[in-house]
Amino acid sequence: MKTNTHPKYQACSVHCACGNTFTTRSTMPRIGVDICNMCHPFFTGKQKFVDTAGRVERFGKKFGGTYSFQKTAPVPAAKVAAAAK
C-alpha cells in the first residue's frame, strides 16, 4: 500500500468577510468565506421576505394559511358528536 497518499488533517482558521474568525479542522490551513452564522440573515433574525406582486397573499388565499408543519388543536369529542346530529 502506498504511504503518504492522504492530505494532512490539521487545525484550520476560518475567516469571514464580516470579520468573524473561528477554528475548525480541515486539510487546508486557512479558509476564507463570504458569509457565516454571525452575519447570515437567517441566523441573525433579520431575514425579510420580499413580497413581489402579492405572491405571499395569493399563496395564503390558495392554501388558507395552513401549512403541514402547523399543528391544529384537536376538536373535542362533544363538538364532533353535536356536529354529526
PyRosetta script that sets phi, psi and omega in degrees:
from pyrosetta import init, pose_from_sequence

init()
pose = pose_from_sequence("MKTNTHPKYQACSVHCACGNTFTTRSTMPRIGVDICNMCHPFFTGKQKFVDTAGRVERFGKKFGGTYSFQKTAPVPAAKVAAAAK")
pose.set_psi(1, 142.5)
pose.set_omega(1, -179.4)
pose.set_phi(2, -72.1)
pose.set_psi(2, 145.9)
pose.set_omega(2, 176.0)
pose.set_phi(3, -101.6)
pose.set_psi(3, 156.6)
pose.set_omega(3, 177.7)
pose.set_phi(4, 57.8)
pose.set_psi(4, 42.7)
pose.set_omega(4, 178.1)
pose.set_phi(5, -93.8)
pose.set_psi(5, -22.7)
pose.set_omega(5, -177.9)
pose.set_phi(6, -94.3)
pose.set_psi(6, 144.2)
pose.set_omega(6, 177.5)
pose.set_phi(7, -70.3)
pose.set_psi(7, 158.6)
pose.set_omega(7, -179.0)
pose.set_phi(8, -73.7)
pose.set_psi(8, 127.4)
pose.set_omega(8, 177.4)
pose.set_phi(9, -92.8)
pose.set_psi(9, 115.0)
pose.set_omega(9, -170.1)
pose.set_phi(10, -136.7)
pose.set_psi(10, 172.9)
pose.set_omega(10, 174.5)
pose.set_phi(11, -67.4)
pose.set_psi(11, 139.1)
pose.set_omega(11, -174.8)
pose.set_phi(12, -130.2)
pose.set_psi(12, 138.8)
pose.set_omega(12, 177.4)
pose.set_phi(13, -101.6)
pose.set_psi(13, 124.0)
pose.set_omega(13, -179.7)
pose.set_phi(14, -105.1)
pose.set_psi(14, 126.9)
pose.set_omega(14, -178.2)
pose.set_phi(15, -118.8)
pose.set_psi(15, 125.7)
pose.set_omega(15, 179.4)
pose.set_phi(16, -96.7)
pose.set_psi(16, 159.6)
pose.set_omega(16, 177.9)
pose.set_phi(17, -66.7)
pose.set_psi(17, -23.3)
pose.set_omega(17, 179.4)
pose.set_phi(18, -79.7)
pose.set_psi(18, -10.2)
pose.set_omega(18, 179.5)
pose.set_phi(19, 107.3)
pose.set_psi(19, -8.8)
pose.set_omega(19, 179.1)
pose.set_phi(20, -70.6)
pose.set_psi(20, 139.1)
pose.set_omega(20, 178.7)
pose.set_phi(21, -133.1)
pose.set_psi(21, 136.4)
pose.set_omega(21, 174.5)
pose.set_phi(22, -146.2)
pose.set_psi(22, 164.9)
pose.set_omega(22, -176.1)
pose.set_phi(23, -112.0)
pose.set_psi(23, 138.3)
pose.set_omega(23, 175.4)
pose.set_phi(24, -144.4)
pose.set_psi(24, -163.5)
pose.set_omega(24, 178.3)
pose.set_phi(25, -123.2)
pose.set_psi(25, 141.2)
pose.set_omega(25, -179.0)
pose.set_phi(26, -161.5)
pose.set_psi(26, 177.1)
pose.set_omega(26, 174.6)
pose.set_phi(27, -86.6)
pose.set_psi(27, -9.0)
pose.set_omega(27, 177.5)
pose.set_phi(28, -105.3)
pose.set_psi(28, 145.0)
pose.set_omega(28, -178.5)
pose.set_phi(29, -76.1)
pose.set_psi(29, -24.8)
pose.set_omega(29, -178.9)
pose.set_phi(30, -146.4)
pose.set_psi(30, 138.1)
pose.set_omega(30, 177.1)
pose.set_phi(31, -127.3)
pose.set_psi(31, 134.1)
pose.set_omega(31, 175.1)
pose.set_phi(32, -109.6)
pose.set_psi(32, 129.1)
pose.set_omega(32, -179.4)
pose.set_phi(33, -123.6)
pose.set_psi(33, 156.4)
pose.set_omega(33, 179.9)
pose.set_phi(34, -86.0)
pose.set_psi(34, -29.8)
pose.set_omega(34, -175.6)
pose.set_phi(35, -146.1)
pose.set_psi(35, 144.0)
pose.set_omega(35, -178.7)
pose.set_phi(36, -136.1)
pose.set_psi(36, -175.0)
pose.set_omega(36, -178.3)
pose.set_phi(37, -69.3)
pose.set_psi(37, -18.0)
pose.set_omega(37, 179.9)
pose.set_phi(38, -82.6)
pose.set_psi(38, -20.3)
pose.set_omega(38, -177.4)
pose.set_phi(39, -123.0)
pose.set_psi(39, -5.0)
pose.set_omega(39, 179.4)
pose.set_phi(40, -73.4)
pose.set_psi(40, 132.3)
pose.set_omega(40, -177.1)
pose.set_phi(41, -57.8)
pose.set_psi(41, -31.7)
pose.set_omega(41, 180.0)
pose.set_phi(42, -64.9)
pose.set_psi(42, -41.9)
pose.set_omega(42, -176.8)
pose.set_phi(43, -82.8)
pose.set_psi(43, -24.9)
pose.set_omega(43, -179.2)
pose.set_phi(44, -86.2)
pose.set_psi(44, -12.5)
pose.set_omega(44, 179.8)
pose.set_phi(45, 84.0)
pose.set_psi(45, 11.3)
pose.set_omega(45, -179.0)
pose.set_phi(46, -104.6)
pose.set_psi(46, 18.8)
pose.set_omega(46, -179.5)
pose.set_phi(47, -71.7)
pose.set_psi(47, 132.7)
pose.set_omega(47, 179.6)
pose.set_phi(48, -125.6)
pose.set_psi(48, 141.0)
pose.set_omega(48, 176.8)
pose.set_phi(49, -96.6)
pose.set_psi(49, 123.2)
pose.set_omega(49, 179.0)
pose.set_phi(50, -88.7)
pose.set_psi(50, 120.5)
pose.set_omega(50, -177.9)
pose.set_phi(51, -97.1)
pose.set_psi(51, 104.4)
pose.set_omega(51, 177.8)
pose.set_phi(52, -100.0)
pose.set_psi(52, 125.5)
pose.set_omega(52, 176.2)
pose.set_phi(53, 62.3)
pose.set_psi(53, 30.2)
pose.set_omega(53, 175.1)
pose.set_phi(54, 67.0)
pose.set_psi(54, 28.8)
pose.set_omega(54, -176.3)
pose.set_phi(55, -67.3)
pose.set_psi(55, -34.4)
pose.set_omega(55, 179.9)
pose.set_phi(56, -67.5)
pose.set_psi(56, -43.1)
pose.set_omega(56, 178.5)
pose.set_phi(57, -65.3)
pose.set_psi(57, -40.1)
pose.set_omega(57, 179.1)
pose.set_phi(58, -64.1)
pose.set_psi(58, -39.0)
pose.set_omega(58, 176.4)
pose.set_phi(59, -64.8)
pose.set_psi(59, -41.6)
pose.set_omega(59, 178.7)
pose.set_phi(60, -62.5)
pose.set_psi(60, -38.5)
pose.set_omega(60, 177.9)
pose.set_phi(61, -67.5)
pose.set_psi(61, -42.3)
pose.set_omega(61, -175.8)
pose.set_phi(62, -66.5)
pose.set_psi(62, -41.8)
pose.set_omega(62, -175.9)
pose.set_phi(63, -107.9)
pose.set_psi(63, 4.4)
pose.set_omega(63, 174.6)
pose.set_phi(64, 72.3)
pose.set_psi(64, 12.1)
pose.set_omega(64, 177.2)
pose.set_phi(65, 75.4)
pose.set_psi(65, 6.0)
pose.set_omega(65, 177.6)
pose.set_phi(66, -101.7)
pose.set_psi(66, 141.9)
pose.set_omega(66, -177.2)
pose.set_phi(67, -126.5)
pose.set_psi(67, 160.3)
pose.set_omega(67, -174.9)
pose.set_phi(68, -66.2)
pose.set_psi(68, -25.8)
pose.set_omega(68, -177.8)
pose.set_phi(69, -85.5)
pose.set_psi(69, -11.1)
pose.set_omega(69, 180.0)
pose.set_phi(70, -84.7)
pose.set_psi(70, 134.1)
pose.set_omega(70, 179.2)
pose.set_phi(71, -89.6)
pose.set_psi(71, 136.5)
pose.set_omega(71, 175.0)
pose.set_phi(72, -99.4)
pose.set_psi(72, 148.6)
pose.set_omega(72, -179.9)
pose.set_phi(73, -68.2)
pose.set_psi(73, 137.9)
pose.set_omega(73, 178.7)
pose.set_phi(74, -67.8)
pose.set_psi(74, 142.1)
pose.set_omega(74, 179.9)
pose.set_phi(75, -83.1)
pose.set_psi(75, 127.7)
pose.set_omega(75, 178.4)
pose.set_phi(76, -60.0)
pose.set_psi(76, 148.8)
pose.set_omega(76, -177.6)
pose.set_phi(77, -62.0)
pose.set_psi(77, -32.2)
pose.set_omega(77, -179.9)
pose.set_phi(78, -64.0)
pose.set_psi(78, -39.6)
pose.set_omega(78, 178.8)
pose.set_phi(79, -69.5)
pose.set_psi(79, -35.8)
pose.set_omega(79, 178.9)
pose.set_phi(80, -66.4)
pose.set_psi(80, -42.6)
pose.set_omega(80, -179.5)
pose.set_phi(81, -67.1)
pose.set_psi(81, -38.8)
pose.set_omega(81, -179.8)
pose.set_phi(82, -69.2)
pose.set_psi(82, -35.8)
pose.set_omega(82, 179.8)
pose.set_phi(83, -70.6)
pose.set_psi(83, -28.6)
pose.set_omega(83, -178.6)
pose.set_phi(84, -74.9)
pose.set_psi(84, -21.5)
pose.set_omega(84, -177.7)
pose.set_phi(85, -79.7)
pose.dump_pdb("model.pdb")
